[in-house]
Amino acid sequence: MKRGRTWRGIIAGTCVVLGAGVLFLIALAPATLLDVGLRHATEGRLRLAQARGTLWSGDGVLEVRDETGHAVGKDLSWSLQTHALWRGRLDFAVAIDHAGEAFPVRLSMRGIELSGADFSLPASALGVAMPQMAALGPRGELVFHIAKFSRVGEALSADAVVTWKDASSAVTAVAPLGSYELRFNSVAGALSATLRTLNGPLRLDGHGSWRGSGALGLSATARVDARYRSQLTPLLSLIAVERGDGDFVLQLGPPLGGALSPGGLKEP
């Protein structure tokens, strides 16, 4: 009996020592390691610039980057929640732009999970994330609400909405063009996106998908009110094909397998 208690004591002591060693390494590991992980997971589209501190606690600038290195970013800070270390995962409290409440981000050997994230970016980020949009010089505000997101292995799951408020463009005097909502849901381990118009003279409707690599594939129709057609046709011609009577069809990112056929899109 004493021998059994002795072995249990040795095992428990070893676990404490190893746990302390892990905490020590995390406390010393530089924050730049987070940039390495982001760069690898997003094929370089998300980066943590000016990273300071350690994995335990730090700050930097979360950037969305295009292939040329052009970036749009927001301040980001994080702190490690130590209670989860014993479960073999890293739980962080993350805040963006020093505003609002921090939201949880969980990293483990299985993948990444986050929930309750609310933040905004300038609409110029659209031109970074979708290079075809750069020619429009997008303006306005992108508001993100991520109720939940996870990537476990190759499987993606999400309940999220991105709203483009008071959308406008550097190449037209018509402003605002409208406000638009892009909603993400999970379908068969990938993300399905639905685009709809909230208001405005330029009405957009479409759908897309993302499987975790490459750019979001989005197919949509655009319809312009008659009184704005002469002003907005040159704008839409930069990224879309005109069907006539103020209707346009556009494809952003990879093609979606026939989505541009006349019956492939839902008319607004």
Residue pairs with C-beta under 8 A, 6 or more apart in sequence:
19 85
19 86
22 85
23 82
23 85
26 54
26 55
26 56
26 80
26 85
26 90
27 54
27 55
27 56
28 54
29 54
29 55
29 56
30 51
30 54
30 55
31 48
31 51
31 52
31 53
31 54
31 55
31 58
31 59
31 60
32 48
32 51
33 55
34 48
34 51
34 55
34 58
34 60
34 78
35 47
35 48
35 49
35 51
35 60
38 46
38 47
38 48
39 46
39 47
41 112
41 151
43 213
43 214
44 65
45 64
45 65
45 66
45 129
46 62
46 63
46 64
46 65
47 62
47 63
47 65
47 71
48 60
48 61
48 62
48 63
48 76
49 60
49 61
49 63
49 71
49 73
50 60
50 61
51 58
51 59
51 60
52 58
52 59
52 60
53 59
55 80
55 90
56 79
56 80
57 78
57 79
57 80
58 77
58 78
59 75
59 76
59 77
59 78
60 75
60 76
60 77
61 73
61 74
61 75
61 76
62 73
62 74
62 75
62 76
62 96
63 71
63 72
63 73
64 71
64 72
64 73
64 121
64 125
64 128
64 129
65 71
65 128
66 127
66 128
66 129
66 131
66 134
67 131
70 128
71 128
72 121
72 122
72 124
72 125
72 128
74 96
74 97
74 119
74 121
75 96
75 97
75 98
76 94
76 95
76 96
76 97
77 94
77 95
77 98
78 92
78 93
78 94
78 95
78 105
79 92
79 93
79 102
80 90
80 91
80 92
81 91
81 92
81 93
81 104
83 91
84 90
84 91
84 106
88 108
88 109
89 106
89 107
89 108
89 109
90 106
90 107
90 108
91 104
91 105
91 106
91 107
92 104
92 105
92 106
92 107
93 102
93 103
93 104
94 102
94 103
94 104
94 105
94 114
94 117
95 101
95 102
95 103
96 117
96 119
97 119
97 120
99 119
100 118
100 119
101 116
103 114
103 115
103 116
103 117
103 118
104 114
104 115
104 116
105 112
105 113
105 114
106 112
106 113
106 114
110 152
110 153
111 150
111 151
111 152
111 153
112 150
112 151
113 148
113 149
113 150
113 152
114 146
114 148
114 149
114 150
115 146
115 147
115 148
115 149
116 146
116 147
116 148
117 144
117 145
117 146
117 149
118 143
118 144
118 145
118 146
119 144
120 141
120 142
120 143
120 144
121 141
121 142
121 144
122 139
122 140
122 141
122 142
123 138
123 139
123 140
123 141
123 142
123 164
123 167
124 137
124 138
124 139
125 142
126 133
126 138
126 142
126 164
127 133
127 134
127 135
127 136
127 137
127 138
128 134
129 215
129 216
130 215
130 216
130 218
130 252
130 253
132 239
132 252
132 253
133 239
133 252
135 171
135 238
135 239
136 169
136 170
136 171
136 235
136 238
136 239
137 169
137 170
137 171
138 164
138 167
138 168
138 169
138 170
139 167
139 168
139 169
139 170
139 175
140 164
140 165
140 166
140 167
140 168
140 176
141 164
141 165
141 166
142 162
142 163
142 164
142 165
143 162
143 163
143 165
144 160
144 161
144 162
145 160
145 161
145 162
145 163
146 158
146 159
146 160
147 159
147 160
148 157
148 158
148 159
148 160
149 157
149 158
149 159
149 160
150 156
150 157
150 158
151 157
151 212
154 189
154 212
155 189
156 186
156 189
156 190
156 191
156 210
156 211
156 212
157 186
157 189
158 184
158 185
158 186
158 191
159 184
159 185
159 186
160 183
160 184
161 181
161 182
161 183
161 184
162 181
162 182
162 184
163 179
163 180
163 181
163 182
163 198
164 179
164 180
164 181
164 182
165 179
166 175
166 176
166 179
167 176
167 177
167 178
167 179
167 180
167 200
167 202
168 174
168 175
168 176
168 177
169 175
169 177
169 235
171 234
171 235
171 238
172 231
172 232
172 234
172 235
173 231
174 201
174 202
174 228
174 231
174 232
174 235
176 200
177 200
177 201
177 202
177 232
178 197
178 198
178 199
178 200
178 201
178 202
178 203
178 204
179 197
179 198
179 199
179 200
180 195
180 196
180 197
180 198
180 200
180 204
181 195
181 196
181 197
181 198
182 193
182 194
182 195
183 193
183 194
183 196
184 191
184 192
184 193
184 210
185 191
185 192
185 194
186 192
187 209
189 211
190 209
190 210
190 211
190 212
191 209
191 210
191 211
192 207
192 208
192 209
193 207
193 208
193 209
193 210
193 216
193 218
194 206
194 207
195 204
195 205
195 206
195 207
195 208
195 218
195 220
196 204
196 205
196 268
197 203
197 204
197 205
197 268
201 224
201 225
201 227
201 228
201 232
202 222
202 223
202 224
202 225
202 228
202 232
203 222
203 223
203 224
203 268
204 220
204 221
204 222
204 268
205 220
205 221
205 265
205 266
205 267
205 268
206 218
206 219
206 220
206 221
206 250
206 265
206 266
207 218
207 219
207 220
207 256
207 259
207 265
207 266
208 216
208 217
208 218
208 219
208 252
208 253
208 256
209 216
209 217
209 256
210 216
210 217
214 253
214 254
215 252
215 253
215 254
216 252
216 253
217 251
217 252
217 253
217 254
217 255
217 256
218 251
218 252
218 253
218 256
219 249
219 250
219 251
219 252
219 255
219 256
219 259
219 260
219 264
219 265
220 249
220 250
220 252
220 265
221 247
221 248
221 249
221 250
221 265
221 266
221 267
221 268
222 236
222 240
222 247
222 248
222 249
222 250
223 246
223 247
223 248
223 267
223 268
224 232
224 233
224 236
224 246
224 248
225 246
226 246
229 246
233 242
236 242
236 248
236 250
239 250
239 252
240 248
240 249
240 250
241 248
241 249
241 250
242 248
243 249
249 260
249 265
251 259
251 260
258 264
259 265
